[in-house]
Amino acid sequence: MLRRMVTIRRFEEEVKRLYRAGEITGAIHLYIGQEAVAVGACAALRDDDVVTSTHRPHGHCIAKVWDLKRTMAEMMGRATGLSGGFGGSMHQFCRAKGFLGGNGIVGGGIGIAAGAAFAAQYRGTSQVTVCFFSDGASNQGVLQECLNVAALWSLPLILLCENNRYAATTPVGKSTSRADIAPRAEPFGLPWAICDGNDVLDVHRAVAAAVARARRGRGATFIEAKTYRAEPHCGIIADGRDPAELAAWRSPTHDPILRFESRLLEDGILSAEGLQAVHEAVEADLREAVEFARRSPWPALAAASREGSAVHA
Ligand SMILES: Cc1ncc(C[n+]2csc(CCOP(=O)(O)OP(=O)(O)O)c2C)c(N)n1
């Protein structure tokens, strides 16, 4: 879990650097600060379980697919990328590992996730679907529609709202009527839980319980992970947040990686050398991924057509 969280953090920092250098283009939305949610949740899943993501998909993609090279190649628009270089940051996709993609439409993943959960139930595969979305997306009507069918049909679905306190640049208190979002499941008769989204073990506990329930055929759960996005909404342009607020969330008290590291050290699960080894391994993986992406060819024009593309086969 630690290695995956550090990988996501360092991947995002590297993406920022490559974006500044012009090696990555288009829109990018960074996931720094929320790593514990993606990693804690995906650690409770099987390879063939399904995940839907958002416009901020890199962390979910790394945690579920765990293929840094092809994820970085997609960021750089190369033919070896997860979507053949045509998706870029927001449309990473890997059917083989159950990653049904990032999505530029806020809330767009919710309906897709309900469909995937229905497909698994219909086919009797015992797969579970986790739908990541954020506080802004929770105000899209599609969430109500999917809560209804998820409850009605006992779908194997986990609706996982990452309340990162902002919808783009709007503080959650200005867009959302109640501080807690998960209780919205209550009128539909669905169970819900709130967890500490900056504590990977707390996220894992909450999601693992919901996954076990869904696999037993007991239906959907709504989980809200309280977290904080420690980067501007989009790209690398500052979004006017109070620097003191940002610094507090980057401190050892709140930062999900620093918190987990100190806990592992205190509990004697990891030594200082072990911690260093994790960071060194991540740096080596990252260097390899960037080199792989740089060496990869650009996609051929013919691959843009369904006939020419073997990416999703
Ligand atoms: C349907 C739709 N409406 C508006 C937008 C523009 N938009 C992009 S991100 C965003 C905010 C989303 O907020 P939230 O779901 O809280 O995600 P966060 O960016 O905070 O992670 C908006 C409104 C969009 N992409 N899709």
The ligand as a Gaussian input file, in Angstrom:
#p B3LYP/6-31G(d) Opt

LIG

1 1
 C      -21.125000      17.541000     -16.577000
 C      -19.986000      18.495000     -16.336000
 N      -20.208000      19.706000     -15.834000
 C      -19.187000      20.570000     -15.612000
 C      -17.893000      20.201000     -15.919000
 C      -16.739000      21.162000     -15.652000
 N      -16.005000      20.698000     -14.462000
 C      -14.838000      20.007000     -14.573000
 S      -14.242000      19.541000     -13.095000
 C      -15.501000      20.267000     -12.273000
 C      -15.599000      20.219000     -10.769000
 C      -15.795000      18.858000     -10.260000
 O      -15.780000      18.880000      -8.879000
 P      -15.618000      17.547000      -8.063000
 O      -16.533000      16.511000      -8.593000
 O      -15.758000      17.908000      -6.621000
 O      -14.136000      17.074000      -8.404000
 P      -12.721000      17.702000      -8.008000
 O      -12.287000      18.480000      -9.223000
 O      -12.878000      18.552000      -6.799000
 O      -11.841000      16.543000      -7.754000
 C      -16.392000      20.872000     -13.156000
 C      -17.618000      21.583000     -12.749000
 C      -17.683000      18.922000     -16.474000
 N      -16.479000      18.508000     -16.798000
 N      -18.729000      18.071000     -16.655000

